[in-house]
Amino acid sequence: MPEDELFDLVGCLELVRQRDQSAARDLVEHLYPLVIRIIRAHLPRRVAEEDLAQDIFLKMFTRLEQYQGAVPFPHWVSRIAVTTCIDQLRAQKRRPEFRWADLSENEADVLDAVLTNENDVEAGDALAARELVHKLLEQLKPDDRLVIQLLDLDQKTIAEISALTGWSQSLVKVRAFRARRKLQKLFKELEQKEHS
């Protein structure tokens, strides 16, 4: 972020602390793309994005006095957003089992092609494959799902994930290892159900 933009952000924060409604709207408008991107990256589609974004901004404003400036403000807001997403995932009731019948026809075709090692999966099936990945990810615990999302799908480094989540780098590595093993297990269970 350029310095002049940072200066505007600092000035805007000062006005928000003085209860300036216009500055608060400007701050939300400035941070909205960041927050909505985090929400979309970490939550299933059935969650109302706008409601969750409002929750994140509410937390941001209520905790604004806690912001000390040790990290850039967008990073601080990102951490609130990620934590809120994790809390939302924990609050959702998890389905006990993921079955072949839960897949759409396209998703089933893609999975069948992967299981039979066919290399001619059509490009149009990429969306179905993506949906399948997200369905498998939804079966993981929220923390495990988050680490896989950040590490493997968003291509973040261990250090970046550690800074974003507040977890130690060792914990990030352990969670990633366990989450990958769980995904492999879920995939094999799904494969066995298809063949039975």
C-alpha positions in Angstrom: 0.0 0.0 0.0 1.5 3.4 -1.0 2.5 5.7 1.9 0.0 8.4 1.0 -2.8 5.8 1.1 -1.5 4.6 4.5 -1.6 8.2 5.7 -5.2 8.5 4.6 -6.0 5.2 6.4 -4.4 6.6 9.6 -6.3 9.8 9.3 -9.5 7.9 8.7 -8.9 5.8 11.8 -8.5 8.8 13.9 -11.8 10.3 12.6 -13.5 7.0 13.3 -12.2 7.0 16.8 -13.8 10.4 17.1 -17.2 8.8 16.1 -17.2 10.4 12.5 -19.9 8.4 10.7 -18.6 9.4 7.2 -15.1 8.2 8.1 -16.5 4.9 9.3 -18.3 4.4 6.0 -15.1 5.2 4.1 -13.2 2.7 6.3 -15.7 0.0 5.6 -15.7 0.8 1.9 -11.9 0.6 1.9 -11.7 -2.7 3.7 -14.8 -4.4 2.2 -12.9 -6.1 -0.7 -10.4 -7.6 1.7 -13.0 -8.9 4.2 -15.3 -10.3 1.5 -12.3 -12.1 -0.1 -11.5 -13.7 3.2 -15.1 -14.7 3.8 -15.4 -16.3 0.3 -12.2 -18.2 0.8 -13.1 -19.7 4.1 -16.8 -20.5 4.2 -19.3 -22.7 2.5 -21.6 -21.0 0.0 -24.6 -21.5 2.2 -23.4 -18.9 4.7 -24.7 -15.4 4.1 -21.6 -13.4 3.1 -23.1 -10.0 3.9 -24.2 -11.0 7.3 -20.8 -12.3 8.2 -19.1 -9.2 6.8 -21.3 -7.1 9.0 -20.3 -9.2 12.0 -16.6 -8.7 11.1 -17.0 -4.9 10.8 -19.0 -4.8 14.0 -16.1 -6.6 15.8 -13.6 -4.3 14.2 -15.4 -1.2 15.4 -16.1 -2.5 18.9 -12.4 -3.5 19.3 -10.9 -0.4 17.6 -9.5 0.8 20.9 -7.5 -2.4 21.1 -5.7 -1.6 17.9 -2.2 -0.4 18.9 -0.6 0.0 15.4 1.9 -2.8 15.9 0.8 -4.4 12.6 -0.8 -2.7 9.6 -4.5 -2.1 10.1 -5.6 -4.3 7.2 -3.6 -7.2 8.7 -5.4 -6.6 12.0 -8.8 -6.7 10.3 -7.8 -9.8 8.4 -7.1 -11.6 11.6 -10.5 -10.6 12.9 -12.1 -11.8 9.7 -10.2 -15.2 9.8 -11.1 -15.7 13.4 -14.8 -14.9 12.8 -14.8 -17.3 9.9 -13.3 -20.1 12.1 -16.0 -19.3 14.7 -18.7 -19.5 12.1 -17.4 -22.9 10.9 -17.3 -24.2 14.4 -20.9 -23.1 15.0 -22.2 -24.9 11.9 -23.6 -28.3 12.6 -21.5 -30.9 10.8 -23.0 -33.7 8.8 -21.7 -37.1 10.2 -21.1 -38.6 6.8 -20.4 -37.7 3.2 -21.9 -40.1 0.6 -21.5 -40.6 -3.1 -25.2 -39.8 -3.4 -24.5 -36.3 -2.1 -22.5 -35.5 -5.3 -24.0 -33.9 -8.3 -23.9 -35.9 -11.6 -20.9 -33.8 -12.8 -19.1 -34.2 -9.5 -19.6 -38.0 -9.6 -18.3 -38.1 -13.1 -15.2 -36.1 -12.2 -14.5 -38.3 -9.1 -15.1 -41.5 -11.2 -12.6 -40.2 -13.8 -10.1 -39.5 -11.1 -10.6 -42.9 -9.6 -10.2 -44.7 -12.9 -7.2 -42.5 -13.9 -8.8 -41.2 -17.0 -7.0 -38.1 -18.3 -9.8 -36.9 -20.6 -11.9 -35.0 -18.0 -13.5 -32.2 -19.9 -12.6 -28.6 -19.0 -16.2 -28.0 -18.2 -15.9 -30.4 -15.3 -13.4 -28.2 -13.6 -16.2 -26.5 -11.7 -17.6 -29.8 -10.6 -14.1 -30.8 -9.4 -13.8 -27.6 -7.5 -17.2 -28.2 -5.8 -16.1 -31.7 -4.9 -12.9 -30.4 -3.3 -15.0 -27.9 -1.3 -17.4 -30.7 -0.2 -14.5 -32.8 1.0 -13.0 -29.7 2.8 -16.3 -29.1 4.5 -15.9 -32.5 6.3 -12.7 -31.3 8.0 -12.6 -29.5 11.4 -12.6 -25.7 10.9 -9.0 -25.2 11.8 -7.9 -28.1 9.6 -10.0 -26.7 6.7 -8.5 -23.3 7.2 -4.9 -24.5 7.1 -5.5 -26.5 3.9 -7.3 -23.6 2.3 -4.5 -21.1 3.1 -1.6 -23.5 2.4 -2.7 -25.5 -0.6 -5.4 -23.4 -2.3 -4.3 -19.8 -1.5 -0.5 -20.8 -1.7 0.4 -19.0 1.6 3.6 -19.8 3.3 3.8 -21.4 6.7 5.1 -18.1 8.1 2.2 -16.1 6.5 -0.4 -18.6 8.0 1.3 -18.4 11.4 1.1 -14.6 11.3 -2.5 -14.6 10.1 -3.8 -17.2 12.5 -1.6 -16.6 15.5 -0.6 -20.3 15.5 3.1 -21.3 15.8 4.7 -22.5 12.6 5.0 -26.0 14.1 1.3 -26.1 14.8 0.5 -25.0 11.2 2.7 -27.9 9.9 1.1 -30.4 12.2 -2.4 -29.3 11.3 -1.6 -29.4 7.6 -0.2 -32.9 7.9 -3.2 -34.2 9.8 -5.7 -32.4 7.6 -4.2 -33.9 4.5 -4.4 -37.4 6.0 -8.0 -36.8 6.9 -8.8 -35.7 3.3 -7.1 -38.8 2.0 -9.2 -40.9 4.3 -12.4 -39.2 3.3 -11.6 -39.6 -0.4 -10.9 -43.3 0.1 -14.1 -43.8 2.1 -16.0 -42.1 -0.8 -14.3 -44.3 -3.3 -15.2 -47.4 -1.3 -18.8 -46.4 -1.0 -18.9 -45.9 -4.8 -17.6 -49.4 -5.4 -19.9 -51.1 -2.9 
